[in-house]
């Protein structure tokens, strides 16, 4: 074992931190306790204002390299800064609120060294701010991360049809991949990792180990602790805007062969082969409604405008697909530039109105039943009052009223 360890390649572990004094100690300990020990642990502190750096500096481990940014620049800038410090043959990422299980690096490095892959992810557990496992209450999200790719095309198709299904702190890659693909796009904040995975997937096949090798922290909406995954209207809007822009550029730098291999099963014309036909197929794919919207995204409409401006593409669009200007005008007549948050609020309001309408109908039906019962009882009273027995017993009821009145007067005198 000792001989094997000396031959192990260096793995650079990169962590970016901002104000995570509540979780960073556990995160650092999980990295230092890895069974794979030959690591360079790069920590970029993004100008924290809490005790994060004091906690980092309390660890006496020569593998840790702390770099403190002089001003807060957010995740992409800080990560790209950290990329420049990488020395290892492999690069792993972790966020300062997540927890690696002890054998994580060992399992993934072994896989990469023994298989024809350069990038490897894994399945995960989800924990809350207290470290409690929340897999059951977040079953849909856990299932999303239980991805299984069969190849490069399958990976890209999944990204396009479903979205991001990979856990950032689970990634381990050959450093060569990072050098080739470059750094994060600083224009993205919520979906920066998704755009990065797409760029990588256009060059390399990705593999996901079907093992839970870490716990990724997910803070509840009411939590005072914040991370990039916190749910809010503002973060949801930012993600939606970034996602729309990423989708707009999804086919950039994708050659015709890879595009056809990836999306042929989704083509309108399954036999499409020529460059012109593939450009038309891109327009139709980009016009597919996404997320909760039911209309064509602007990126698809822009692609059609490009096609209409090119006579050869326009001819193929008309002759092969029977799609003309009139069809495009129909797409343009919808609410294209929608607001996903307002859309959700509108749906919530409609559901609330439907619930209130059902309650109103229930109350009205109950009221009808009460009125029917009332009418029935009144009819019984009238029938009874008109009966012979009621008339015969009238004097007795009169006498009973007199006796009752006298008894009431006596009780009142006693109270005085």
Buried (B, 14 or more C-beta within 10 A) or exposed (E): EEEEEEEBBBBBBBBBBBBBBBBBBBBBEBBBEBEBEBBBBBBBBBBBEBEBBEBBEEBEEEBBBBBBBEEBBBBBBBBBBBBEBBEBBBBBBBBBBBBBBEBBBBBBBEBBEEEEBBBBBBBBBBBBBEEEEBBEEBEEBBEBBEBEBEEBBBBBBBBBEEBBBBBBBBBBBBBEBBEEBEBBBBEBBBBBBBBBBBBBBBBBBBBBBEBBBBBBBBBEEEBEBBBBBBEEEEBBBBBBBBBBBBBBEBBEEBEEEBBBBBBBEBBBBEEBEEEBBBBBBBBBBBBBEBEEBEBBBBBBBEBBEEBBEEEEBBEBBBEBBEBEEEEBEEBEEEEBEBEBEEBEEEEEEEEEEEEEEEEEEEEEEEEEEEEEEEEEEEEEEEEEEEEEEEEEEEEEEEEEEEEEEEEEEEEEEEEE
